[in-house]
Amino acid sequence: MRVNLVAAALAIIGSVMLASGAASAQTTAGEVVDDATLKAFVDGAAADIAAISNINEGAKLRDGLKAEGDWKSGSMFLIVFLKNGDPFIHGGDRSAENKNLLDVEDENGLRVVAELLAVGALGGGFVRYHDGGERKTAYAVEYTSGITGRPFVLVGGYSQDVSHVPIRVADLPRPAVTASQVVDRDTLVAFVDSASRVYRDAVLSPGYKDLAGVRNAFRVEGGDWRSGSVYLWIVSVGGIIFFHATEPFREGKRTDLTRTDINGLRFAEELIGGARREGSKFLEYYYDDPTVEGDEDTGSPKLGYAVSFPGANTTQRVVVGSGIYLGGDNASPDAD
């Protein structure tokens, strides 16, 4: 009986490690020195990532794969690829997540990513390629997400220069209310509801094939989805940031749900939690307006609005939100 209790305890500890996004593989990025250790590193990481079943913990991967540690060491890092060649998460080059790399060739004309996806789908394999006059080796293996049940390909050892690849921006229909037209409660609702539908459709699209283009469209300053202080943010219900239109470095990090405004209102918790429980949520609070000098300590009055919807193949929800400063130049006199 004692042995069984100890085994159960170890199993619980192991599941906690996986849920936290910590690598439990015996071979880490810093220990990769040859084909055998590269394969062990990628296979182990794929098993760990596939075991994550909580959407909040999955969202942390966007930041976790970029941090030096077990899953990244210098030029050895991991890339989670979609089956269409989009880097869903790139451990070494955040800007590459805005591109499609399927047709990228090496110096000898080899379509490296296409080859990696092919060997990954066959159960795992190596691809030899050239970059900058150097012969390199990458290893790829396909795994199934424990959150969505969808296939991804995990790659280690691929570090080709892709700076020449253009950013892919989705050609989205113009919403009824654009970011620059958000001036009050009604227009804020129309704007966020439109963005939520567009993002939800991208999340539900087969293999997330439209997701990168939609995210990039949401980032274009002066476009339909971002104008000055009106921009979109997308989080898990636990507050892990999936997308931030103006500060992408925040993606994969946890927003502080305990933050309070000058009146003691825990605005992030109220807005995100309200959207999770009720489907949508309005909230008036005080927040620093970058266009106003002297409100750093007090904040300026702001109206936030957020909606939630279930993610792909899961009941776990995603929250999409935006806001408008009530005293801003584009706010109408009766904005509140």
Secondary structure, 3 states (H helix, E strand, C coil): CHHHHHHHHHHHHHHHHHHCCCCCCCCCHHHCCCHHHHHHHHHHHHHHHHCCCCHHHHHHHHHHCCCCECCEECCECEEEECCCCCEEEECCCHHHHHCCCCCCECCCCCEHHHHHHHHHHCCCEEEEEEECCEEEEEEEEEEECCCCCCEEEEEECCCCCCCCCCCCCCCCCCCCCCHHHCCCHHHHHHHHHHHHHHHHHHHHCHHHCCHHHHHHHHHCCCECCEECCECCEEEECCCEEEEECCCHHHCCCECCCCCCCCCCCCHHHHHHHHHHHHCEEEEEEEECCCCCCCCCCCCEEEEEEEEEEECCCCCCEEEEEEEEECCCCCCCCCCC
